[in-house]
Amino acid sequence: MPADTVLMRSLWMPWHMSWWIGVVFAVGRGQRKAFSEAVTMLRAFRRAYRDAFEQWRSGVRSVVFPQGTWCMCRVHGAVAQT
């Protein structure tokens, strides 16, 4: 894997800790730009998810969740971007 590659992976957590979802960043030394881009992407995902989830909670079932949303689609039948 190239040294400038940013790795992001979700952490699997036991069901009793499912309220906590974390992301692990692995960025090579001196890769501040790659790290900043990864943080920006993560913040954009969280913002889109939060907006979609608020709509879902208010009763709008046609809302589209951001790509990468697994639980809402599998468990609750929500739609996610492809």
N, C-alpha and C positions, 0 to 999 in steps of 0.2 A: 504494500500500500504506500502511495506517495507520502512524503513527510508533511506536505501541506494539506493533507486531507483531514477534515473535521469529522469525527465520529460522534454520532448522537444515538443513544439507544434508550428505550424506556426501561425502567427497572420494574420487574415483576415483584409484586408485593403480595403477601398472604391476604386472604379475604378480609380478615379483621383489621387490616391496615390499608384497605383499598381507598380510603379517603385521601391518602398521600400518594401522589404520582410524581416521580422524579425523573430527571434527565441527566445523563452523565455526558460530560464533554471530554473528549480526548483531543487536545490540540498540541501540535508540536511547539517546541520552544521558539519564541520569536515570531509566532504566527498570530499576532494581535488582530490583524485584519480578518483572518478566518474566524477567530473567536468572536469578534464583534458581529460578523455576518450571522453566525450561528445563534447568538443571543437575539439578534433582530428577528430571525426566523421564528424562534421559540416564542418571543413576545407577540408576534403577529398571530401565531397559532392560538395562543392562550386568549388573545383578545377576540378572535373569531369564534372560538369555542364558547367563551363566556357570553357573547352576544347571542349565539344560537341557543345556548342552554337557557338563557333568560326568556327567550321567545317560547321555547319548549315548555317551560314551567308556567307561562301565562296561557297555555292552551293551544298554541300554534303548532300543529303537528306536521305541517308542510315545510317547516324550516329545514335548511340544508346545513349539516355540520361540516367542518373542515376535514379535508383528507387526513387520515390517520386516526380518526375517531372510531374506535372498535366497539367499546362497551355499549354505547348508546344505540349503535346499529344492531348489534347481535342480541342484546338483551331487550331493548325497548322498541326495535323496529324503525328507528330513525333513518333518515337518508343522509349519506355523506357524499361529498364531492369525489369524483373519480379522476 
